[in-house]
């Protein structure tokens, strides 16, 4: 039997793409590293973040992460961040 992860109903409600959720998971990293990871410009990251913020009804990247966590769109374990030595917790 194959187990399929149940998608959050909020993903559909807020019309979030998989790429939006992937970006949200990386918002704890500096913008430069996000750009390198996704291979896109800062302007593209900023534009996507603005669209996500509008969809979620919040005003900044911290609020995006907090709201996504609160809605169950992402979990703390899924967030990618750097430790004090500058190493990312996930690839």
Biopython code that builds the backbone (N, CA, C, O; Angstrom):
import numpy as np
from Bio.PDB.StructureBuilder import StructureBuilder

atoms = [
    (1, "UNK", "N", (0.845, -1.171, 0.000)),
    (1, "UNK", "CA", (0.000, 0.000, 0.000)),
    (1, "UNK", "C", (0.894, 1.239, 0.000)),
    (1, "UNK", "O", (1.835, 1.324, 0.789)),
    (2, "UNK", "N", (0.609, 2.184, -0.868)),
    (2, "UNK", "CA", (1.373, 3.415, -0.962)),
    (2, "UNK", "C", (0.720, 4.484, -0.106)),
    (2, "UNK", "O", (-0.486, 4.719, -0.189)),
    (3, "UNK", "N", (1.542, 5.134, 0.726)),
    (3, "UNK", "CA", (1.044, 6.217, 1.570)),
    (3, "UNK", "C", (1.282, 7.534, 0.856)),
    (3, "UNK", "O", (2.401, 7.820, 0.430)),
    (4, "UNK", "N", (0.257, 8.320, 0.725)),
    (4, "UNK", "CA", (0.360, 9.619, 0.076)),
    (4, "UNK", "C", (0.128, 10.685, 1.133)),
    (4, "UNK", "O", (-0.843, 10.633, 1.888)),
    (5, "UNK", "N", (1.045, 11.663, 1.173)),
    (5, "UNK", "CA", (0.893, 12.753, 2.134)),
    (5, "UNK", "C", (-0.332, 13.578, 1.775)),
    (5, "UNK", "O", (-0.553, 13.921, 0.614)),
    (6, "UNK", "N", (-1.116, 13.885, 2.787)),
    (6, "UNK", "CA", (-2.322, 14.676, 2.577)),
    (6, "UNK", "C", (-1.941, 16.153, 2.492)),
    (6, "UNK", "O", (-1.288, 16.688, 3.388)),
    (7, "UNK", "N", (-2.349, 16.796, 1.419)),
    (7, "UNK", "CA", (-2.038, 18.212, 1.233)),
    (7, "UNK", "C", (-2.914, 19.057, 2.147)),
    (7, "UNK", "O", (-4.069, 18.724, 2.416)),
    (8, "UNK", "N", (-2.345, 20.142, 2.611)),
    (8, "UNK", "CA", (-3.103, 21.067, 3.441)),
    (8, "UNK", "C", (-4.205, 21.708, 2.608)),
    (8, "UNK", "O", (-3.948, 22.153, 1.490)),
    (9, "UNK", "N", (-5.438, 21.763, 3.136)),
    (9, "UNK", "CA", (-6.506, 22.430, 2.382)),
    (9, "UNK", "C", (-6.203, 23.906, 2.167)),
    (9, "UNK", "O", (-6.751, 24.533, 1.261)),
    (10, "UNK", "N", (-5.325, 24.461, 3.005)),
    (10, "UNK", "CA", (-4.982, 25.873, 2.874)),
    (10, "UNK", "C", (-4.137, 26.136, 1.634)),
    (10, "UNK", "O", (-4.154, 27.243, 1.096)),
    (11, "UNK", "N", (-3.395, 25.125, 1.175)),
    (11, "UNK", "CA", (-2.614, 25.287, -0.051)),
    (11, "UNK", "C", (-3.549, 25.630, -1.207)),
    (11, "UNK", "O", (-3.252, 26.504, -2.023)),
    (12, "UNK", "N", (-4.663, 24.943, -1.265)),
    (12, "UNK", "CA", (-5.653, 25.193, -2.314)),
    (12, "UNK", "C", (-6.373, 26.512, -2.056)),
    (12, "UNK", "O", (-6.557, 27.313, -2.973)),
    (13, "UNK", "N", (-6.776, 26.734, -0.821)),
    (13, "UNK", "CA", (-7.506, 27.948, -0.467)),
    (13, "UNK", "C", (-6.720, 29.204, -0.819)),
    (13, "UNK", "O", (-7.279, 30.161, -1.356)),
    (14, "UNK", "N", (-5.421, 29.201, -0.516)),
    (14, "UNK", "CA", (-4.599, 30.376, -0.782)),
    (14, "UNK", "C", (-3.950, 30.342, -2.169)),
    (14, "UNK", "O", (-3.183, 31.237, -2.522)),
    (15, "UNK", "N", (-4.263, 29.305, -2.949)),
    (15, "UNK", "CA", (-3.739, 29.163, -4.314)),
    (15, "UNK", "C", (-2.217, 29.210, -4.356)),
    (15, "UNK", "O", (-1.619, 29.944, -5.143)),
    (16, "UNK", "N", (-1.615, 28.418, -3.498)),
    (16, "UNK", "CA", (-0.158, 28.351, -3.435)),
    (16, "UNK", "C", (0.358, 27.209, -4.299)),
    (16, "UNK", "O", (-0.139, 26.085, -4.229)),
    (17, "UNK", "N", (1.355, 27.512, -5.108)),
    (17, "UNK", "CA", (1.990, 26.502, -5.953)),
    (17, "UNK", "C", (3.032, 25.746, -5.127)),
    (17, "UNK", "O", (3.443, 26.205, -4.061)),
    (18, "UNK", "N", (3.452, 24.595, -5.623)),
    (18, "UNK", "CA", (4.511, 23.845, -4.954)),
    (18, "UNK", "C", (5.776, 24.697, -4.839)),
    (18, "UNK", "O", (6.488, 24.623, -3.838)),
    (19, "UNK", "N", (6.053, 25.504, -5.862)),
    (19, "UNK", "CA", (7.234, 26.369, -5.830)),
    (19, "UNK", "C", (7.115, 27.424, -4.727)),
    (19, "UNK", "O", (8.124, 27.829, -4.150)),
    (20, "UNK", "N", (5.898, 27.869, -4.433)),
    (20, "UNK", "CA", (5.679, 28.818, -3.336)),
    (20, "UNK", "C", (6.042, 28.162, -2.001)),
    (20, "UNK", "O", (6.731, 28.756, -1.171)),
    (21, "UNK", "N", (5.573, 26.943, -1.810)),
    (21, "UNK", "CA", (5.864, 26.234, -0.559)),
    (21, "UNK", "C", (7.351, 25.941, -0.424)),
    (21, "UNK", "O", (7.906, 25.999, 0.673)),
    (22, "UNK", "N", (7.986, 25.628, -1.533)),
    (22, "UNK", "CA", (9.419, 25.362, -1.503)),
    (22, "UNK", "C", (10.195, 26.618, -1.106)),
    (22, "UNK", "O", (11.153, 26.546, -0.336)),
    (23, "UNK", "N", (9.778, 27.762, -1.633)),
    (23, "UNK", "CA", (10.417, 29.022, -1.258)),
    (23, "UNK", "C", (10.181, 29.325, 0.221)),
    (23, "UNK", "O", (11.105, 29.735, 0.923)),
    (24, "UNK", "N", (8.962, 29.128, 0.696)),
    (24, "UNK", "CA", (8.653, 29.377, 2.108)),
    (24, "UNK", "C", (9.587, 28.571, 3.011)),
    (24, "UNK", "O", (10.055, 29.078, 4.031)),
    (25, "UNK", "N", (9.857, 27.329, 2.644)),
    (25, "UNK", "CA", (10.732, 26.473, 3.448)),
    (25, "UNK", "C", (12.146, 27.029, 3.551)),
    (25, "UNK", "O", (12.872, 26.713, 4.494)),
    (26, "UNK", "N", (12.542, 27.858, 2.585)),
    (26, "UNK", "CA", (13.910, 28.392, 2.545)),
    (26, "UNK", "C", (14.010, 29.847, 3.005)),
    (26, "UNK", "O", (15.096, 30.424, 2.954)),
    (27, "UNK", "N", (12.927, 30.443, 3.444)),
    (27, "UNK", "CA", (12.949, 31.868, 3.801)),
    (27, "UNK", "C", (13.766, 32.190, 5.047)),
    (27, "UNK", "O", (14.000, 33.364, 5.336)),
    (28, "UNK", "N", (14.200, 31.184, 5.785)),
    (28, "UNK", "CA", (15.059, 31.431, 6.943)),
    (28, "UNK", "C", (16.519, 31.618, 6.528)),
    (28, "UNK", "O", (17.366, 31.944, 7.361)),
    (29, "UNK", "N", (16.808, 31.415, 5.263)),
    (29, "UNK", "CA", (18.151, 31.618, 4.730)),
    (29, "UNK", "C", (18.290, 33.031, 4.182)),
    (29, "UNK", "O", (17.289, 33.668, 3.854)),
    (30, "UNK", "N", (19.531, 33.533, 4.078)),
    (30, "UNK", "CA", (19.732, 34.829, 3.425)),
    (30, "UNK", "C", (19.310, 34.763, 1.958)),
    (30, "UNK", "O", (19.397, 33.715, 1.317)),
    (31, "UNK", "N", (18.858, 35.885, 1.448)),
    (31, "UNK", "CA", (18.360, 35.945, 0.072)),
    (31, "UNK", "C", (19.400, 35.463, -0.941)),
    (31, "UNK", "O", (19.056, 34.780, -1.905)),
    (32, "UNK", "N", (20.652, 35.810, -0.728)),
    (32, "UNK", "CA", (21.719, 35.407, -1.650)),
    (32, "UNK", "C", (21.787, 33.884, -1.773)),
    (32, "UNK", "O", (21.941, 33.353, -2.873)),
    (33, "UNK", "N", (21.673, 33.198, -0.661)),
    (33, "UNK", "CA", (21.735, 31.732, -0.667)),
    (33, "UNK", "C", (20.493, 31.144, -1.331)),
    (33, "UNK", "O", (20.584, 30.147, -2.048)),
    (34, "UNK", "N", (19.336, 31.756, -1.096)),
    (34, "UNK", "CA", (18.106, 31.296, -1.752)),
    (34, "UNK", "C", (18.269, 31.409, -3.269)),
    (34, "UNK", "O", (17.898, 30.496, -4.008)),
    (35, "UNK", "N", (18.817, 32.517, -3.721)),
    (35, "UNK", "CA", (19.032, 32.723, -5.163)),
    (35, "UNK", "C", (19.946, 31.652, -5.741)),
    (35, "UNK", "O", (19.676, 31.107, -6.811)),
    (36, "UNK", "N", (21.019, 31.357, -5.034)),
    (36, "UNK", "CA", (21.945, 30.316, -5.490)),
    (36, "UNK", "C", (21.272, 28.951, -5.511)),
    (36, "UNK", "O", (21.437, 28.183, -6.458)),
    (37, "UNK", "N", (20.517, 28.656, -4.468)),
    (37, "UNK", "CA", (19.843, 27.357, -4.353)),
    (37, "UNK", "C", (18.847, 27.128, -5.491)),
    (37, "UNK", "O", (18.782, 26.038, -6.058)),
    (38, "UNK", "N", (18.067, 28.174, -5.820)),
    (38, "UNK", "CA", (17.030, 28.045, -6.844)),
    (38, "UNK", "C", (17.495, 28.472, -8.230)),
    (38, "UNK", "O", (16.805, 28.239, -9.222)),
    (39, "UNK", "N", (18.666, 29.095, -8.296)),
    (39, "UNK", "CA", (19.197, 29.520, -9.591)),
    (39, "UNK", "C", (18.394, 30.642, -10.232)),
    (39, "UNK", "O", (18.268, 30.701, -11.455)),
    (40, "UNK", "N", (17.851, 31.532, -9.407)),
    (40, "UNK", "CA", (17.086, 32.666, -9.934)),
    (40, "UNK", "C", (17.566, 33.954, -9.270)),
    (40, "UNK", "O", (18.248, 33.926, -8.246)),
    (41, "UNK", "N", (17.201, 35.069, -9.867)),
    (41, "UNK", "CA", (17.670, 36.372, -9.397)),
    (41, "UNK", "C", (16.960, 36.820, -8.123)),
    (41, "UNK", "O", (15.915, 36.289, -7.746)),
    (42, "UNK", "N", (17.563, 37.813, -7.475)),
    (42, "UNK", "CA", (16.928, 38.399, -6.292)),
    (42, "UNK", "C", (15.594, 39.034, -6.651)),
    (42, "UNK", "O", (14.644, 38.994, -5.869)),
    (43, "UNK", "N", (15.533, 39.614, -7.833)),
    (43, "UNK", "CA", (14.272, 40.227, -8.275)),
    (43, "UNK", "C", (13.172, 39.173, -8.408)),
    (43, "UNK", "O", (12.022, 39.425, -8.049)),
    (44, "UNK", "N", (13.521, 38.012, -8.915)),
    (44, "UNK", "CA", (12.537, 36.931, -9.064)),
    (44, "UNK", "C", (12.083, 36.428, -7.698)),
    (44, "UNK", "O", (10.897, 36.174, -7.486)),
    (45, "UNK", "N", (13.037, 36.284, -6.766)),
    (45, "UNK", "CA", (12.689, 35.864, -5.398)),
    (45, "UNK", "C", (11.764, 36.891, -4.767)),
    (45, "UNK", "O", (10.750, 36.540, -4.165)),
    (46, "UNK", "N", (12.120, 38.159, -4.910)),
    (46, "UNK", "CA", (11.332, 39.240, -4.324)),
    (46, "UNK", "C", (9.918, 39.266, -4.901)),
    (46, "UNK", "O", (8.948, 39.472, -4.172)),
    (47, "UNK", "N", (9.808, 39.059, -6.208)),
    (47, "UNK", "CA", (8.491, 39.065, -6.853)),
    (47, "UNK", "C", (7.637, 37.891, -6.362)),
    (47, "UNK", "O", (6.451, 38.054, -6.075)),
    (48, "UNK", "N", (8.246, 36.717, -6.270)),
    (48, "UNK", "CA", (7.499, 35.550, -5.796)),
    (48, "UNK", "C", (7.101, 35.727, -4.336)),
    (48, "UNK", "O", (5.991, 35.364, -3.947)),
    (49, "UNK", "N", (7.998, 36.280, -3.527)),
    (49, "UNK", "CA", (7.691, 36.514, -2.120)),
    (49, "UNK", "C", (6.555, 37.522, -1.967)),
    (49, "UNK", "O", (5.702, 37.373, -1.092)),
    (50, "UNK", "N", (6.544, 38.532, -2.805)),
    (50, "UNK", "CA", (5.453, 39.521, -2.778)),
    (50, "UNK", "C", (4.126, 38.849, -3.101)),
    (50, "UNK", "O", (3.124, 39.100, -2.430)),
    (51, "UNK", "N", (4.110, 37.994, -4.128)),
    (51, "UNK", "CA", (2.869, 37.274, -4.487)),
    (51, "UNK", "C", (2.397, 36.379, -3.343)),
    (51, "UNK", "O", (1.205, 36.331, -3.040)),
    (52, "UNK", "N", (3.329, 35.676, -2.713)),
    (52, "UNK", "CA", (2.973, 34.801, -1.593)),
    (52, "UNK", "C", (2.425, 35.641, -0.436)),
    (52, "UNK", "O", (1.425, 35.276, 0.182)),
    (53, "UNK", "N", (3.080, 36.757, -0.149)),
    (53, "UNK", "CA", (2.634, 37.638, 0.944)),
    (53, "UNK", "C", (1.216, 38.130, 0.711)),
    (53, "UNK", "O", (0.402, 38.152, 1.634)),
    (54, "UNK", "N", (0.920, 38.522, -0.512)),
    (54, "UNK", "CA", (-0.425, 38.997, -0.846)),
    (54, "UNK", "C", (-1.432, 37.859, -0.681)),
    (54, "UNK", "O", (-2.508, 38.063, -0.119)),
    (55, "UNK", "N", (-1.094, 36.676, -1.160)),
    (55, "UNK", "CA", (-2.005, 35.524, -1.046)),
    (55, "UNK", "C", (-2.311, 35.197, 0.410)),
    (55, "UNK", "O", (-3.442, 34.853, 0.752)),
    (56, "UNK", "N", (-1.295, 35.306, 1.266)),
    (56, "UNK", "CA", (-1.479, 34.966, 2.681)),
    (56, "UNK", "C", (-1.959, 36.152, 3.518)),
    (56, "UNK", "O", (-2.334, 35.987, 4.679)),
    (57, "UNK", "N", (-1.947, 37.341, 2.929)),
    (57, "UNK", "CA", (-2.419, 38.521, 3.650)),
    (57, "UNK", "C", (-1.460, 39.012, 4.718)),
    (57, "UNK", "O", (-1.881, 39.509, 5.763)),
    (58, "UNK", "N", (-0.174, 38.872, 4.451)),
    (58, "UNK", "CA", (0.847, 39.335, 5.393)),
    (58, "UNK", "C", (1.801, 40.296, 4.687)),
    (58, "UNK", "O", (1.734, 40.466, 3.469)),
    (59, "UNK", "N", (2.693, 40.924, 5.464)),
    (59, "UNK", "CA", (3.504, 41.997, 4.882)),
    (59, "UNK", "C", (4.993, 41.729, 4.760)),
    (59, "UNK", "O", (5.687, 42.523, 4.126)),
    (60, "UNK", "N", (5.528, 40.640, 5.338)),
    (60, "UNK", "CA", (6.969, 40.410, 5.226)),
    (60, "UNK", "C", (7.293, 38.924, 5.286)),
    (60, "UNK", "O", (6.428, 38.098, 5.576)),
    (61, "UNK", "N", (8.544, 38.597, 5.009)),
    (61, "UNK", "CA", (8.946, 37.193, 4.906)),
    (61, "UNK", "C", (8.807, 36.452, 6.238)),
    (61, "UNK", "O", (8.475, 35.266, 6.246)),
    (62, "UNK", "N", (9.052, 37.120, 7.349)),
    (62, "UNK", "CA", (8.882, 36.476, 8.648)),
    (62, "UNK", "C", (7.418, 36.102, 8.860)),
    (62, "UNK", "O", (7.112, 35.001, 9.317)),
    (63, "UNK", "N", (6.524, 37.016, 8.528)),
    (63, "UNK", "CA", (5.089, 36.755, 8.671)),
    (63, "UNK", "C", (4.638, 35.633, 7.740)),
    (63, "UNK", "O", (3.736, 34.870, 8.086)),
    (64, "UNK", "N", (5.252, 35.525, 6.567)),
    (64, "UNK", "CA", (4.928, 34.429, 5.646)),
    (64, "UNK", "C", (5.247, 33.096, 6.316)),
    (64, "UNK", "O", (4.425, 32.180, 6.307)),
    (65, "UNK", "N", (6.437, 32.989, 6.894)),
    (65, "UNK", "CA", (6.844, 31.740, 7.546)),
    (65, "UNK", "C", (5.936, 31.430, 8.729)),
    (65, "UNK", "O", (5.483, 30.296, 8.887)),
    (66, "UNK", "N", (5.671, 32.433, 9.557)),
    (66, "UNK", "CA", (4.827, 32.230, 10.741)),
    (66, "UNK", "C", (3.422, 31.781, 10.332)),
    (66, "UNK", "O", (2.869, 30.853, 10.922)),
    (67, "UNK", "N", (2.848, 32.438, 9.326)),
    (67, "UNK", "CA", (1.492, 32.071, 8.896)),
    (67, "UNK", "C", (1.484, 30.675, 8.273)),
    (67, "UNK", "O", (0.571, 29.889, 8.522)),
    (68, "UNK", "N", (2.502, 30.367, 7.463)),
    (68, "UNK", "CA", (2.578, 29.038, 6.838)),
    (68, "UNK", "C", (2.696, 27.953, 7.904)),
    (68, "UNK", "O", (2.081, 26.894, 7.777)),
    (69, "UNK", "N", (3.470, 28.202, 8.942)),
    (69, "UNK", "CA", (3.570, 27.245, 10.045)),
    (69, "UNK", "C", (2.231, 27.105, 10.762)),
    (69, "UNK", "O", (1.791, 25.996, 11.063)),
    (70, "UNK", "N", (1.595, 28.229, 11.030)),
    (70, "UNK", "CA", (0.311, 28.218, 11.730)),
    (70, "UNK", "C", (-0.793, 27.495, 10.975)),
    (70, "UNK", "O", (-1.666, 26.869, 11.576)),
    (71, "UNK", "N", (-0.744, 27.588, 9.657)),
    (71, "UNK", "CA", (-1.758, 26.937, 8.824)),
    (71, "UNK", "C", (-1.410, 25.479, 8.507)),
    (71, "UNK", "O", (-2.218, 24.755, 7.925)),
    (72, "UNK", "N", (-0.223, 25.062, 8.889)),
    (72, "UNK", "CA", (0.187, 23.692, 8.586)),
    (72, "UNK", "C", (0.654, 23.504, 7.156)),
    (72, "UNK", "O", (0.727, 22.376, 6.669)),
    (73, "UNK", "N", (0.973, 24.598, 6.479)),
    (73, "UNK", "CA", (1.474, 24.503, 5.101)),
    (73, "UNK", "C", (2.886, 23.927, 5.079)),
    (73, "UNK", "O", (3.261, 23.215, 4.148)),
    (74, "UNK", "N", (3.658, 24.239, 6.102)),
    (74, "UNK", "CA", (4.997, 23.687, 6.297)),
    (74, "UNK", "C", (5.156, 23.369, 7.777)),
    (74, "UNK", "O", (4.420, 23.887, 8.617)),
    (75, "UNK", "N", (6.115, 22.520, 8.085)),
    (75, "UNK", "CA", (6.418, 22.208, 9.480)),
    (75, "UNK", "C", (7.794, 22.776, 9.825)),
    (75, "UNK", "O", (8.580, 23.104, 8.937)),
    (76, "UNK", "N", (8.069, 22.886, 11.097)),
    (76, "UNK", "CA", (9.370, 23.381, 11.542)),
    (76, "UNK", "C", (10.476, 22.495, 10.979)),
    (76, "UNK", "O", (11.529, 22.995, 10.582)),
    (77, "UNK", "N", (10.247, 21.188, 10.942)),
    (77, "UNK", "CA", (11.246, 20.245, 10.424)),
    (77, "UNK", "C", (11.555, 20.478, 8.948)),
    (77, "UNK", "O", (12.634, 20.115, 8.480)),
    (78, "UNK", "N", (10.625, 21.076, 8.212)),
    (78, "UNK", "CA", (10.837, 21.318, 6.782)),
    (78, "UNK", "C", (11.604, 22.608, 6.511)),
    (78, "UNK", "O", (12.098, 22.803, 5.401)),
    (79, "UNK", "N", (11.711, 23.482, 7.491)),
    (79, "UNK", "CA", (12.401, 24.749, 7.282)),
    (79, "UNK", "C", (13.897, 24.525, 7.131)),
    (79, "UNK", "O", (14.500, 23.728, 7.851)),
    (80, "UNK", "N", (14.479, 25.238, 6.187)),
    (80, "UNK", "CA", (15.914, 25.159, 5.948)),
    (80, "UNK", "C", (16.526, 26.437, 6.505)),
    (80, "UNK", "O", (16.103, 27.540, 6.161)),
    (81, "UNK", "N", (17.518, 26.281, 7.361)),
    (81, "UNK", "CA", (18.157, 27.433, 7.987)),
    (81, "UNK", "C", (19.637, 27.134, 8.173)),
    (81, "UNK", "O", (20.078, 26.001, 7.981)),
    (82, "UNK", "N", (20.396, 28.147, 8.543)),
    (82, "UNK", "CA", (21.828, 27.967, 8.776)),
    (82, "UNK", "C", (22.105, 27.971, 10.272)),
    (82, "UNK", "O", (21.469, 28.697, 11.036)),
    (83, "UNK", "N", (23.063, 27.148, 10.672)),
    (83, "UNK", "CA", (23.456, 27.156, 12.078)),
    (83, "UNK", "C", (24.462, 28.290, 12.314)),
    (83, "UNK", "O", (24.766, 29.052, 11.396)),
    (84, "UNK", "N", (24.959, 28.396, 13.501)),
    (84, "UNK", "CA", (25.876, 29.485, 13.844)),
    (84, "UNK", "C", (27.212, 29.400, 13.103)),
    (84, "UNK", "O", (27.952, 30.381, 13.037)),
    (85, "UNK", "N", (27.514, 28.236, 12.552)),
    (85, "UNK", "CA", (28.748, 28.067, 11.773)),
    (85, "UNK", "C", (28.521, 28.358, 10.298)),
    (85, "UNK", "O", (29.445, 28.250, 9.493)),
    (86, "UNK", "N", (27.289, 28.730, 9.936)),
    (86, "UNK", "CA", (26.989, 29.059, 8.556)),
    (86, "UNK", "C", (26.610, 27.882, 7.681)),
    (86, "UNK", "O", (26.469, 28.032, 6.468)),
    (87, "UNK", "N", (26.445, 26.712, 8.279)),
    (87, "UNK", "CA", (26.088, 25.529, 7.505)),
    (87, "UNK", "C", (24.574, 25.344, 7.511)),
    (87, "UNK", "O", (23.923, 25.499, 8.544)),
    (88, "UNK", "N", (24.024, 25.012, 6.342)),
    (88, "UNK", "CA", (22.578, 24.802, 6.226)),
    (88, "UNK", "C", (22.215, 23.478, 6.882)),
    (88, "UNK", "O", (23.001, 22.530, 6.862)),
    (89, "UNK", "N", (21.011, 23.417, 7.468)),
    (89, "UNK", "CA", (20.557, 22.200, 8.131)),
    (89, "UNK", "C", (20.067, 21.163, 7.146)),
    (89, "UNK", "O", (19.890, 20.002, 7.514)),
    (90, "UNK", "N", (19.842, 21.559, 5.889)),
    (90, "UNK", "CA", (19.290, 20.653, 4.890)),
    (90, "UNK", "C", (19.808, 21.061, 3.531)),
    (90, "UNK", "O", (20.157, 22.222, 3.316)),
    (91, "UNK", "N", (19.859, 20.122, 2.621)),
    (91, "UNK", "CA", (20.352, 20.448, 1.265)),
    (91, "UNK", "C", (19.227, 20.697, 0.313)),
    (91, "UNK", "O", (19.463, 20.982, -0.861)),
]
sb = StructureBuilder()
sb.init_structure("model")
sb.init_model(0)
sb.init_chain("A")
sb.init_seg("    ")
for serial, (resi, resn, name, xyz) in enumerate(atoms, 1):
    if name == "N":
        sb.init_residue(resn, " ", resi, " ")
    sb.init_atom(name, np.array(xyz, "f"), 0.0, 1.0, " ", f" {name:<3s}", serial, name[0])
structure = sb.get_structure()
